[in-house]
Amino acid sequence: MNRLFNSTAVMLLLASSGYGFSVSETPEGWASQSGGTSGGTGGTEVTVSSMSQLQSEAKSSGKKIIIIAKGTYTGNLSVSSDKTIVGKEPGVIIKGSVKVSNVNNVILRNFAVQGDRCDSYDACKGGADAVGIGSTAHHVWLDHLDISDGQDGNCDINNGADFVTITWCKFWYSYAKEHRYSNLISGGDNVPGDKGKLNTTYAYCWWADKVDQRQPRGRSGKVHVVNNLYTSSEASYACGPGVDIQMLIENNVFNNTGSAIQIFDGSPAPAFKSIGNIGSARNIELNQGTVFTPPYTLSLLVDASEVDSMVRPAAGNTMTLGVSEVRTIAAATDALRPFIFVCRTGWGLRNPSSAAMTFKVITLNGRTVLTTTRLEAGGSCPLPSTNSPLFIQFKGGSAALRDMYIPPKLSDFSLR
């Protein structure tokens, strides 16, 4: 079961996701299933600063971590299996398209992709997706990508692709072309190769300016749409469940024009469940049929009321690889509340108040990692570091403080 957090935990995750990241992080959601997705972890690490370098490294064989320096890269990119490709910092943009086809175990993080301009409906429909995942590609994680102006779509998934997770991505258009159809799952009704495939998670994403529809629109597959933000003032609809799909739509903010959910009937009929969603769009509470229960757990699931403040500043090409200095991460606006900070050994907890507090650290499943510990007024202490999310539970006199999220370990961060 997913764990529901309050704004304190949200601010912690936002701070860690919005400023620093590690190349060894792995996804949650569907891409974590059936063996998981590790990309190029364990392979050679290279940094590129030209499109020709990037194209060559992305097509090379074997495991590889490819770091893209800040700059503009013009051209199209095809990615081979076992690759992690990350933008080093904000300001990394690919002008063209990115193709993930007939490969597996691919991680793309922290850069922008802007599709080439097209001038008519037919030209756009027959053009390239800004990011395309297809031809049985599987185990793909897209994270913190800023994807705009795709000709046919911003990011389509089709032709038997499977085990895809898309997190903290921003989808939008910069001009009012006719074909502004952002995210399509499956290119047609009852495509044989799509049956039982196309399992996709969209979490913490933002569908923004000028998006018209397909946010996402899908057929087949089990699709989880959770904690996303919808703000397009030119939308006809957001989520479009179609033939043979199961779509779980939970804790999103639908402040787009038009409908939150538009049904595309067919046989087998779509199944979809709307739970915990808010906003000004129509048809937010539509439900039909029986949907799947996710076989995975998300370490962050917030109430819909928290989504806008969490997603808007963090979605897209907003991160910086590693951190170059010790940074303090405030846990709340109240200066006397405990907060997590980054130190040379990982995460630490500081108590700025005038009274001692006690706490313990647990895993998502409730296993104790650090037994009950007393932290004196004004004191600080190191926190456990693991590959999995942990949570601080306050006890006794500090029981009014809610659980706090501890992000995964900083093993690849360069602290100096």
MARTORLUM-226815 format. One record per residue (C-alpha): residue number from 1; residue in one letter; x, y, z. Coordinates in steps of 0.25 Angstrom, whole numbers, m for minus. Each point is the difference from the previous one (the first is absolute). Example, Ala and Ser with C-alpha at 12.3 -4.5 7.8 and 13.67 -1.06 7.14 Angstrom:
MARTORLUM-226815
+-----+-----+-------+-------+-------+
:   n : res :     x :     y :     z :
+-----+-----+-------+-------+-------+
:   1 :   A :    49 :   m18 :    31 :
:   2 :   S :     6 :    14 :    m2 :
+-----+-----+-------+-------+-------+
end
This chain:
MARTORLUM-226815
+-----+-----+-------+-------+-------+
:   n : res :     x :     y :     z :
+-----+-----+-------+-------+-------+
:   1 :   M :     0 :     0 :     0 :
:   2 :   N :     5 :    14 :    m3 :
:   3 :   R :     3 :     9 :    12 :
:   4 :   L :    m7 :    13 :     1 :
:   5 :   F :     9 :    12 :     4 :
:   6 :   N :    m3 :    14 :     5 :
:   7 :   S :     7 :    13 :    m4 :
:   8 :   T :    12 :    m2 :     9 :
:   9 :   A :     4 :   m12 :    m7 :
:  10 :   V :    m3 :     6 :   m14 :
:  11 :   M :     9 :    11 :     3 :
:  12 :   L :    12 :    m9 :     3 :
:  13 :   L :    m2 :    m8 :   m13 :
:  14 :   L :    m2 :    12 :    m8 :
:  15 :   A :    13 :     6 :     5 :
:  16 :   S :     8 :   m13 :    m2 :
:  17 :   S :    m6 :    m2 :   m14 :
:  18 :   G :     0 :    14 :    m4 :
:  19 :   Y :    15 :     3 :     2 :
:  20 :   G :     9 :   m13 :     1 :
:  21 :   F :    m1 :   m14 :    m6 :
:  22 :   S :     9 :   m12 :    m1 :
:  23 :   V :     2 :    m8 :   m13 :
:  24 :   S :    m2 :   m13 :     8 :
:  25 :   E :   m14 :     3 :     3 :
:  26 :   T :   m11 :   m10 :    m5 :
:  27 :   P :   m15 :     2 :    m3 :
:  28 :   E :   m12 :    m4 :     8 :
:  29 :   G :   m13 :    m3 :    m8 :
:  30 :   W :    m1 :   m10 :   m11 :
:  31 :   A :    14 :     1 :    m4 :
:  32 :   S :     4 :    m6 :    13 :
:  33 :   Q :    m7 :   m13 :    m3 :
:  34 :   S :     5 :   m13 :    m7 :
:  35 :   G :    14 :     2 :     4 :
:  36 :   G :     0 :    15 :     1 :
:  37 :   T :     8 :    11 :    m8 :
:  38 :   S :    14 :     4 :     3 :
:  39 :   G :     4 :     6 :   m13 :
:  40 :   G :    15 :     1 :    m2 :
:  41 :   T :     4 :    m2 :    15 :
:  42 :   G :    13 :    m7 :     1 :
:  43 :   G :     5 :     4 :   m13 :
:  44 :   T :     9 :    11 :    m5 :
:  45 :   E :    m3 :    14 :     3 :
:  46 :   V :     2 :    11 :   m11 :
:  47 :   T :    m3 :    15 :    m2 :
:  48 :   V :    m4 :     5 :   m13 :
:  49 :   S :    m1 :    14 :    m5 :
:  50 :   S :    m4 :    m1 :   m15 :
:  51 :   M :   m11 :    m7 :    m7 :
:  52 :   S :     9 :    m9 :    m8 :
:  53 :   Q :     6 :    m5 :    13 :
:  54 :   L :   m13 :    m2 :     6 :
:  55 :   Q :    m5 :    m8 :   m12 :
:  56 :   S :    12 :    m9 :     0 :
:  57 :   E :     0 :    m3 :    15 :
:  58 :   A :   m16 :    m2 :     0 :
:  59 :   K :     1 :   m10 :   m11 :
:  60 :   S :    13 :    m8 :     5 :
:  61 :   S :    m2 :   m14 :     6 :
:  62 :   G :     1 :    m4 :    15 :
:  63 :   K :    m3 :     8 :    13 :
:  64 :   K :     3 :    14 :     0 :
:  65 :   I :    m3 :    13 :     8 :
:  66 :   I :     0 :    12 :    m9 :
:  67 :   I :     0 :    14 :     6 :
:  68 :   I :    m4 :    11 :    m9 :
:  69 :   A :     6 :    14 :     2 :
:  70 :   K :    m8 :    12 :     0 :
:  71 :   G :    m3 :     5 :   m14 :
:  72 :   T :    m9 :    m2 :   m12 :
:  73 :   Y :     1 :   m12 :    m8 :
:  74 :   T :    m7 :     0 :   m14 :
:  75 :   G :    m3 :   m13 :    m7 :
:  76 :   N :    m7 :   m14 :     3 :
:  77 :   L :     4 :   m10 :    10 :
:  78 :   S :    m1 :   m15 :     0 :
:  79 :   V :     3 :    m7 :    13 :
:  80 :   S :     5 :   m14 :     2 :
:  81 :   S :    m2 :   m10 :    11 :
:  82 :   D :     6 :     1 :    14 :
:  83 :   K :     2 :    16 :     0 :
:  84 :   T :    m2 :    11 :    10 :
:  85 :   I :     0 :    13 :    m7 :
:  86 :   V :    m1 :    12 :    10 :
:  87 :   G :     1 :    15 :    m2 :
:  88 :   K :    11 :     6 :    10 :
:  89 :   E :    m9 :    12 :     4 :
:  90 :   P :   m11 :     9 :    m5 :
:  91 :   G :     2 :     5 :   m14 :
:  92 :   V :     2 :   m13 :    m7 :
:  93 :   I :    m9 :     0 :   m13 :
:  94 :   I :    m1 :   m10 :   m12 :
:  95 :   K :    m6 :     7 :   m12 :
:  96 :   G :    m6 :   m12 :    m8 :
:  97 :   S :    m5 :   m13 :     5 :
:  98 :   V :     4 :   m12 :     9 :
:  99 :   K :    m3 :   m14 :    m4 :
: 100 :   V :     0 :   m12 :     9 :
: 101 :   S :    m4 :   m11 :    m9 :
: 102 :   N :     3 :   m16 :     1 :
: 103 :   V :     9 :     2 :    12 :
: 104 :   N :    m1 :    m2 :    15 :
: 105 :   N :     5 :     5 :    13 :
: 106 :   V :     1 :    15 :    m3 :
: 107 :   I :     0 :    12 :     9 :
: 108 :   L :    m2 :    14 :    m5 :
: 109 :   R :     1 :    12 :    10 :
: 110 :   N :     1 :    15 :     2 :
: 111 :   F :     0 :     6 :   m14 :
: 112 :   A :   m10 :     7 :    m9 :
: 113 :   V :    m4 :    m5 :   m14 :
: 114 :   Q :    m7 :     9 :   m10 :
: 115 :   G :    m6 :    m5 :   m12 :
: 116 :   D :     2 :     6 :   m14 :
: 117 :   R :   m10 :    10 :    m4 :
: 118 :   C :   m11 :    m5 :   m10 :
: 119 :   D :   m10 :     9 :    m6 :
: 120 :   S :   m13 :    m9 :    m4 :
: 121 :   Y :    m8 :   m10 :     7 :
: 122 :   D :     4 :   m11 :   m11 :
: 123 :   A :    14 :     4 :     1 :
: 124 :   C :     0 :    m1 :    15 :
: 125 :   K :    m8 :   m13 :     1 :
: 126 :   G :    10 :    m6 :   m10 :
: 127 :   G :    12 :     5 :     8 :
: 128 :   A :     9 :    m5 :    11 :
: 129 :   D :    m3 :     0 :    15 :
: 130 :   A :     9 :     8 :     8 :
: 131 :   V :     3 :   m13 :     8 :
: 132 :   G :    m5 :   m13 :    m5 :
: 133 :   I :     0 :   m13 :     7 :
: 134 :   G :    m4 :   m12 :    m8 :
: 135 :   S :     3 :   m13 :    m8 :
: 136 :   T :     0 :    m9 :    13 :
: 137 :   A :     9 :    10 :     7 :
: 138 :   H :    m1 :    m4 :    15 :
: 139 :   H :     5 :     5 :    14 :
: 140 :   V :     1 :    15 :    m3 :
: 141 :   W :     0 :    11 :    10 :
: 142 :   L :    m2 :    14 :    m4 :
: 143 :   D :     3 :    10 :    11 :
: 144 :   H :     0 :    15 :     1 :
: 145 :   L :    m1 :     2 :   m15 :
: 146 :   D :    m6 :    13 :    m6 :
: 147 :   I :    m7 :    m5 :   m13 :
: 148 :   S :    m6 :    10 :    m9 :
: 149 :   D :    m4 :     2 :   m15 :
: 150 :   G :    m1 :   m14 :    m4 :
: 151 :   Q :    m5 :    m1 :   m14 :
: 152 :   D :    m9 :   m12 :     1 :
: 153 :   G :     1 :    m1 :    15 :
: 154 :   N :     9 :     5 :    12 :
: 155 :   C :     2 :   m14 :     5 :
: 156 :   D :    m7 :   m12 :    m6 :
: 157 :   I :     1 :   m15 :     4 :
: 158 :   N :    m4 :   m11 :   m10 :
: 159 :   N :     3 :   m13 :    m7 :
: 160 :   G :     1 :    m9 :    12 :
: 161 :   A :     8 :     9 :     9 :
: 162 :   D :    m1 :    m4 :    15 :
: 163 :   F :     5 :     3 :    14 :
: 164 :   V :     1 :    16 :    m2 :
: 165 :   T :     1 :    10 :    12 :
: 166 :   I :    m1 :    15 :    m3 :
: 167 :   T :     2 :     9 :    12 :
: 168 :   W :     2 :    15 :     2 :
: 169 :   C :    m1 :     3 :   m15 :
: 170 :   K :    m7 :    13 :    m6 :
: 171 :   F :    m7 :    m1 :   m13 :
: 172 :   W :    m4 :    12 :    m8 :
: 173 :   Y :    m1 :     8 :   m13 :
: 174 :   S :     6 :    13 :    m3 :
: 175 :   Y :    m9 :     4 :   m12 :
: 176 :   A :   m14 :    m3 :    m4 :
: 177 :   K :     1 :   m10 :   m11 :
: 178 :   E :   m12 :    m9 :    m3 :
: 179 :   H :     6 :   m13 :     5 :
: 180 :   R :     3 :     2 :    14 :
: 181 :   Y :    m3 :   m15 :     5 :
: 182 :   S :    10 :    m2 :    11 :
: 183 :   N :     1 :   m15 :     5 :
: 184 :   L :    m6 :   m12 :    m8 :
: 185 :   I :     1 :   m14 :     5 :
: 186 :   S :    m2 :   m10 :   m12 :
: 187 :   G :    m3 :     4 :   m14 :
: 188 :   G :   m13 :    m7 :    m2 :
: 189 :   D :   m11 :    m8 :     6 :
: 190 :   N :     3 :   m15 :     3 :
: 191 :   V :    14 :     0 :    m6 :
: 192 :   P :     5 :   m15 :     3 :
: 193 :   G :    14 :     4 :     4 :
: 194 :   D :    m6 :    10 :    11 :
: 195 :   K :    m8 :   m10 :     7 :
: 196 :   G :     5 :    m2 :    14 :
: 197 :   K :    11 :    10 :    m2 :
: 198 :   L :     1 :    16 :     1 :
: 199 :   N :     0 :     0 :    15 :
: 200 :   T :     3 :    14 :     3 :
: 201 :   T :     1 :     9 :    13 :
: 202 :   Y :    m1 :    15 :    m1 :
: 203 :   A :     3 :     7 :    13 :
: 204 :   Y :     3 :    14 :     4 :
: 205 :   C :    m1 :     5 :   m14 :
: 206 :   W :    m5 :    13 :    m5 :
: 207 :   W :    m8 :     2 :   m13 :
: 208 :   A :     1 :    15 :    m2 :
: 209 :   D :    m1 :    11 :   m11 :
: 210 :   K :    m9 :    m3 :   m13 :
: 211 :   V :    m1 :   m15 :     2 :
: 212 :   D :   m14 :    m4 :    m7 :
: 213 :   Q :    m2 :   m14 :     3 :
: 214 :   R :     7 :   m14 :     3 :
: 215 :   Q :     5 :     2 :    14 :
: 216 :   P :     1 :   m12 :    m1 :
: 217 :   R :   m10 :    m6 :   m10 :
: 218 :   G :     1 :   m15 :     0 :
: 219 :   R :    m4 :   m14 :    m4 :
: 220 :   S :     4 :   m14 :     5 :
: 221 :   G :    10 :     0 :    12 :
: 222 :   K :    m1 :     3 :    15 :
: 223 :   V :     2 :    15 :     1 :
: 224 :   H :     2 :     7 :    14 :
: 225 :   V :    m2 :    16 :    m1 :
: 226 :   V :     4 :     5 :    14 :
: 227 :   N :     3 :    13 :     7 :
: 228 :   N :     1 :     8 :   m14 :
: 229 :   L :    m4 :    15 :    m3 :
: 230 :   Y :    m8 :     4 :   m11 :
: 231 :   T :    m1 :    15 :    m4 :
: 232 :   S :    m2 :     2 :   m15 :
: 233 :   S :   m10 :    10 :    m3 :
: 234 :   E :    m2 :    m5 :   m14 :
: 235 :   A :    m3 :   m15 :     3 :
: 236 :   S :   m12 :    m8 :    m4 :
: 237 :   Y :     3 :   m11 :     9 :
: 238 :   A :    11 :    m6 :     9 :
: 239 :   C :    m1 :   m15 :     2 :
: 240 :   G :    m6 :    m8 :   m11 :
: 241 :   P :    m2 :   m15 :     4 :
: 242 :   G :    m3 :    m8 :   m13 :
: 243 :   V :    m2 :   m14 :    m5 :
: 244 :   D :     5 :   m11 :    10 :
: 245 :   I :     8 :     9 :     9 :
: 246 :   Q :     0 :     0 :    15 :
: 247 :   M :     3 :    14 :     5 :
: 248 :   L :     1 :     4 :    15 :
: 249 :   I :    m1 :    15 :     2 :
: 250 :   E :     3 :     5 :    14 :
: 251 :   N :     3 :    12 :     7 :
: 252 :   N :     2 :     9 :   m12 :
: 253 :   V :    m3 :    15 :    m2 :
: 254 :   F :    m9 :     3 :   m12 :
: 255 :   N :     0 :    15 :    m2 :
: 256 :   N :     0 :    m2 :   m15 :
: 257 :   T :   m11 :     5 :    m9 :
: 258 :   G :   m10 :   m11 :    m5 :
: 259 :   S :    m1 :   m13 :     6 :
: 260 :   A :     9 :    m8 :    10 :
: 261 :   I :    m4 :   m13 :    m6 :
: 262 :   Q :    m6 :    m3 :   m13 :
: 263 :   I :    m4 :   m14 :    m4 :
: 264 :   F :     3 :    m6 :   m13 :
: 265 :   D :    m9 :   m12 :     0 :
: 266 :   G :     3 :   m13 :    m8 :
: 267 :   S :     1 :   m15 :     2 :
: 268 :   P :     5 :    m4 :    10 :
: 269 :   A :    m5 :    12 :     7 :
: 270 :   P :    10 :     9 :     8 :
: 271 :   A :     1 :    m1 :    15 :
: 272 :   F :     4 :    12 :     8 :
: 273 :   K :    m1 :     4 :    15 :
: 274 :   S :     1 :    15 :     5 :
: 275 :   I :     3 :     2 :    14 :
: 276 :   G :     5 :    12 :     8 :
: 277 :   N :     0 :     9 :   m12 :
: 278 :   I :    m3 :    15 :     1 :
: 279 :   G :    m1 :    12 :    m9 :
: 280 :   S :    m9 :     8 :    m9 :
: 281 :   A :    m1 :    m9 :   m12 :
: 282 :   R :   m12 :    m8 :    m4 :
: 283 :   N :    m2 :   m15 :     3 :
: 284 :   I :    10 :    m1 :    11 :
: 285 :   E :    m8 :   m11 :     7 :
: 286 :   L :    m3 :   m10 :   m11 :
: 287 :   N :     2 :   m15 :     2 :
: 288 :   Q :    m2 :   m12 :    m8 :
: 289 :   G :     3 :   m15 :     2 :
: 290 :   T :    11 :    m6 :     8 :
: 291 :   V :    15 :     5 :     0 :
: 292 :   F :    13 :    m7 :     4 :
: 293 :   T :     6 :     2 :    14 :
: 294 :   P :    15 :     5 :    m2 :
: 295 :   P :    10 :   m11 :     3 :
: 296 :   Y :    10 :    10 :     5 :
: 297 :   T :     0 :    11 :    11 :
: 298 :   L :     3 :    15 :    m3 :
: 299 :   S :     8 :     6 :    11 :
: 300 :   L :    m7 :    13 :    m2 :
: 301 :   L :   m15 :     1 :    m1 :
: 302 :   V :    m6 :    14 :     4 :
: 303 :   D :   m14 :     5 :     1 :
: 304 :   A :    m4 :     7 :   m12 :
: 305 :   S :     0 :    13 :     7 :
: 306 :   E :    15 :    m1 :     1 :
: 307 :   V :     3 :    m3 :   m14 :
: 308 :   D :     0 :    14 :    m7 :
: 309 :   S :    11 :     5 :    10 :
: 310 :   M :     8 :   m12 :    m1 :
: 311 :   V :     0 :    m2 :   m15 :
: 312 :   R :     0 :    13 :    m6 :
: 313 :   P :    14 :     5 :     5 :
: 314 :   A :     6 :   m14 :    m2 :
: 315 :   A :    m5 :    m6 :   m13 :
: 316 :   G :     9 :     1 :   m12 :
: 317 :   N :    15 :     2 :    m2 :
: 318 :   T :     2 :     6 :    14 :
: 319 :   M :    11 :    m9 :     7 :
: 320 :   T :    15 :     1 :     2 :
: 321 :   L :     9 :   m13 :     0 :
: 322 :   G :     5 :    m1 :    14 :
: 323 :   V :     2 :    11 :    10 :
: 324 :   S :    12 :     9 :     1 :
: 325 :   E :    m2 :     5 :    14 :
: 326 :   V :    m7 :    m3 :    13 :
: 327 :   R :   m15 :     4 :    m1 :
: 328 :   T :   m11 :     1 :    10 :
: 329 :   I :   m13 :    m5 :    m4 :
: 330 :   A :   m11 :     7 :     9 :
: 331 :   A :   m12 :   m10 :     4 :
: 332 :   A :   m10 :    11 :     3 :
: 333 :   T :    m2 :    15 :     0 :
: 334 :   D :     1 :    m1 :    16 :
: 335 :   A :    14 :     2 :     3 :
: 336 :   L :    m1 :    m8 :    13 :
: 337 :   R :    m4 :   m13 :    m7 :
: 338 :   P :    11 :   m10 :    m3 :
: 339 :   F :     6 :    m1 :   m14 :
: 340 :   I :     8 :    m9 :    m8 :
: 341 :   F :    14 :     6 :    m5 :
: 342 :   V :    11 :    m6 :   m10 :
: 343 :   C :    13 :    m2 :     7 :
: 344 :   R :    13 :    m8 :    m5 :
: 345 :   T :    m6 :   m13 :     5 :
: 346 :   G :   m13 :     1 :    m6 :
: 347 :   W :   m13 :     5 :     7 :
: 348 :   G :    m1 :     6 :    14 :
: 349 :   L :   m11 :     4 :     9 :
: 350 :   R :     1 :    13 :     7 :
: 351 :   N :    m9 :     5 :    12 :
: 352 :   P :     0 :    15 :     1 :
: 353 :   S :   m11 :     1 :    11 :
: 354 :   S :     2 :     2 :    15 :
: 355 :   A :    m5 :   m13 :     4 :
: 356 :   A :     6 :   m15 :    m3 :
: 357 :   M :    m8 :    m9 :    m9 :
: 358 :   T :     0 :   m15 :    m2 :
: 359 :   F :    m1 :    m7 :   m13 :
: 360 :   K :     2 :   m13 :    m7 :
: 361 :   V :     3 :    m3 :   m15 :
: 362 :   I :    m8 :   m11 :    m8 :
: 363 :   T :    m2 :    m6 :   m14 :
: 364 :   L :   m12 :     2 :    m8 :
: 365 :   N :    m4 :   m14 :     5 :
: 366 :   G :     1 :     4 :    15 :
: 367 :   R :    14 :    m7 :     3 :
: 368 :   T :     8 :     8 :    10 :
: 369 :   V :    13 :     5 :    m6 :
: 370 :   L :     4 :     9 :    12 :
: 371 :   T :    m6 :    m3 :    14 :
: 372 :   T :    m6 :    11 :     8 :
: 373 :   T :    11 :    11 :     1 :
: 374 :   R :     0 :    13 :     8 :
: 375 :   L :     4 :    13 :    m6 :
: 376 :   E :     3 :    11 :     9 :
: 377 :   A :    m4 :    14 :    m2 :
: 378 :   G :     9 :     7 :   m10 :
: 379 :   G :     7 :   m13 :    m4 :
: 380 :   S :     1 :    m8 :   m13 :
: 381 :   C :     3 :   m15 :    m3 :
: 382 :   P :     3 :    m8 :   m12 :
: 383 :   L :   m11 :    m8 :    m7 :
: 384 :   P :     1 :   m14 :    m6 :
: 385 :   S :     2 :    m1 :   m15 :
: 386 :   T :    m5 :   m11 :    m8 :
: 387 :   N :    m5 :    m2 :   m15 :
: 388 :   S :   m14 :     1 :     4 :
: 389 :   P :    m9 :    11 :     6 :
: 390 :   L :     0 :     1 :    15 :
: 391 :   F :    m9 :     8 :    10 :
: 392 :   I :     2 :     7 :    13 :
: 393 :   Q :   m11 :    m2 :    10 :
: 394 :   F :     0 :     9 :    12 :
: 395 :   K :    m5 :    m5 :    14 :
: 396 :   G :    m4 :     5 :    13 :
: 397 :   G :     0 :    15 :     2 :
: 398 :   S :     3 :     3 :   m15 :
: 399 :   A :   m12 :    m9 :    m4 :
: 400 :   A :    m7 :    12 :    m7 :
: 401 :   L :    11 :    m1 :   m10 :
: 402 :   R :    m3 :    m9 :   m12 :
: 403 :   D :     8 :   m10 :    m7 :
: 404 :   M :    12 :     6 :    m8 :
: 405 :   Y :     5 :    m6 :   m13 :
: 406 :   I :    15 :    m4 :    m1 :
: 407 :   P :     4 :     0 :   m15 :
: 408 :   P :     9 :   m12 :    m5 :
: 409 :   K :    15 :     0 :     3 :
: 410 :   L :    10 :    10 :    m6 :
: 411 :   S :    10 :   m10 :    m4 :
: 412 :   D :     3 :     7 :   m13 :
: 413 :   F :     0 :    14 :     5 :
: 414 :   S :    13 :     8 :    m1 :
: 415 :   L :     0 :     7 :    13 :
: 416 :   R :    12 :     9 :     3 :
+-----+-----+-------+-------+-------+
end
